[in-house]
């Protein structure tokens, strides 16, 4: 295990706790006290993962995550913040982060979440194909009927996960936990919004690609008329 992790945190005590915890688990850690330098370095030499605080000088963590996602859709990002309301978590996750953890935190849980995120980005296959969709997991490019789709980071993750699990119904809580990293059963409007957006981009009436299984979740199906 030699994964490199950038930690962007301006509190020196928290920096040291996170650094020691991650290094004791075999990770290589680089510390930043501001997001501007981190975003530049991520663009030039992306690490395996980044951990962002939200309240940072000059550029806040949410803005930084959005900037990273403009050029890097693949790298796992964990937000570690003292802002702990549900709306704060939703804003953080919708910015493009893969998980959101609140302070104070336990170092064992932190390392467990890091391991989970790093495992998640190791693709089962480098590409996925259906009759009308092709997905290059190394570049995050999705083509629908040979046309490149313009998807957000979360839409991409959601569609890929549904396709990879097309042989079964995926429950709503599983999607929230896997895609958004929710560690609670709470507001799930974010999932509904992203499902609606995906269906619109796929010209899906709820039967062509993403089928709702009432009171359970969703299943990826591809009907013969999906070319329409």
N, C-alpha and C positions, 0 to 999 in steps of 0.2 A: 504494500500500500504506500504509494508515493504521491497521491493526489495533492495538488496545490490549491489552497483556499485563501482568497483575499478576504480580510476582515476589515470592514469600514466602520469605525467606531471612535468617537472622540473622547470617551471616558477612559482614562488610562487604567483604572482598576478593572473595568469590564474587559478592556483589551487583553490584559494580562490573564484574566480568568479563562477567556475564550481560547487564547493562544496556548496556554498550558494544557487545557482540556483536549484540544484538537491534536497538539503535538504528542501527547501521551497515547493517542490512538493511532499514531503513525502518519499524520498528515503534515504537509509542509505549509506553514502559515506566513503570510505577509500582511503586516498591519498598515492601515491608513487612518489618519485623523480627519480626512476630508474626502468628499465624494468626487471632486473634480479630478484630482490626481488618479484616483482609482478607475474612473470611467476611461480616462486616456490610456492607462496601462491595460485595462481589459480589452480595449479595442486593438491595441498593438500586440499583446501577448496574453491571450485569454487564459485564465486559470481553469481548473476543473470545476470550481464552484466559488460563489461570492456570498458573504453575509453582510447585509447592510443594516445599520441603524437608520431610523427615520429622521430624528432631529439632529441634523448635522449643520455645521457652519457653511456658508456660501451657497451650497446646493443641498437640498434635503434629499433623503433617501428615496422617496417616491419618484421624484424627478429623475434621480440618477438611474433608478431601475428602468424607467421608460426610455432613457437615452441608451442604456445598454441594449435593450430589446430592439432598438432600431437597426443594430448591426449584428446582434448575437441572440438568436432565438433558442439556442440549444443549451447553454450553460445553466445549471441549477442556481437559483437565487433564493436565499432565506432572508426574510426580514426579521430582525430582532429588535423589538421596540417596547418602550414603556407605555405607549398608547394602546390601551387594551379594550376599547369599546368595539362592539360588533361592526359598526360602520368603519372604524379605523382599519379593522382586519380586511373588510371587503375592499376598501380603497387600496390597501397594500397588495392584496392578491390580484386585483384587477389591473394594477400597474404593470404586471408581468412577472411578479415573483411567484415562486412555486410553493412556498410555505410561509407562515407568519407565526412567530413565537413571541410571547410577551415576557417582559422583565417584571419581577425577578424570575430567574429560570434555574432549573436544575441542570448541572453539567452532563449528567447521564442521559437525560432526555435530549439535550442539545446534540450530543454525539449520535444518539439513535436517529434523530431526524436528519442529520447530515448523511449518515449511512444510507438511509432510505432514499434521499434525493439523489445521491450518487448512483445507487443501484437503478433508479428509475430511468436514468438517461442512457443506460447501456442497452441499446436496441436488441430485441430478439432477432430481428432481421433488418438489413439495411434498407430494404424497400418493401412496400406493400402494394398489391394490385387487386383491383376488382374490375368488372367489365367496363366501368366508366371512370374509375379513379385510379391514379397512380401516385404513390407517395415515396419520395426519396428522403429517408430519415437522416441521411448525412448532411443534407442541405435544407431540410424542412420545406421543400417545394412540393406542393400538391397540385396535380392537374386534374381537372374535371372535363371529360370529353376533349382532352388534349389542350385545354386552356388553363393557364396558371391561375390558381385561386388566390385571392387576397384575404388571408385569414389572420386574425390576431393570434398571439401566443397561446391563449387559453382555448380558442376555437380549434387550433391545430392539435393541441394535446387531447382535447375532447374527442375529435373525430378519429384520431389515430387509436385512442383507447377503445372506442366503440368498435372499430373495424377489427382490431386485434382480438376482441372478445365477441365476435359476431355470432359465435355458436351458442351464446347464452344471453339471457336477460341481465343487464347490468343495473343493479339497484341504485337509486338516487344517492343514498348515503355513501355508497362505494365511490361514485363519481365525485362527490364533494370531497371525500377524504383523499382520493387519489389525485385529482386534478387541482383542487384548491388547497388541500392540506388542512381542512377544517378538523379540529380535534373536539368538536362539539356538534350536537344535533341542534342546529339553529336555522336562521334565515337562509332559504335556498333559492331566493329570487335570482341570484347570479347564474345558477344553473339554467333556470327557465329562460333567462335572457339570451344566454349563449346558444341554447338549443334552437330558439326562434331565429337567431341570427344565422346559424348554420343552415337551417332549413331554407331560409330565404336565399342564401348564396348558392344552394344546391337545387333551387327551384323545386323544393320538396314540400308536398302537401301533408306530410306526416305519415305517408305510406310508401314513398319511393325509397327512402334511405334510412331515416331515423324514426322508428315506430315506437310510439308510446305504449307501454304496458301499464294500464291503469293501476294506480296504488302500489306499483312496484318500481318501475324505472323505464329503461329504454333498451331497444335492441336494434342493431344495424341490420338492415335488410336491403336488398337491391332488386327492385321490381324490373320487369322487362321494359317498361315504359320510361325508365330512368333517363333515356337519351333525349326525351322531349325537352 
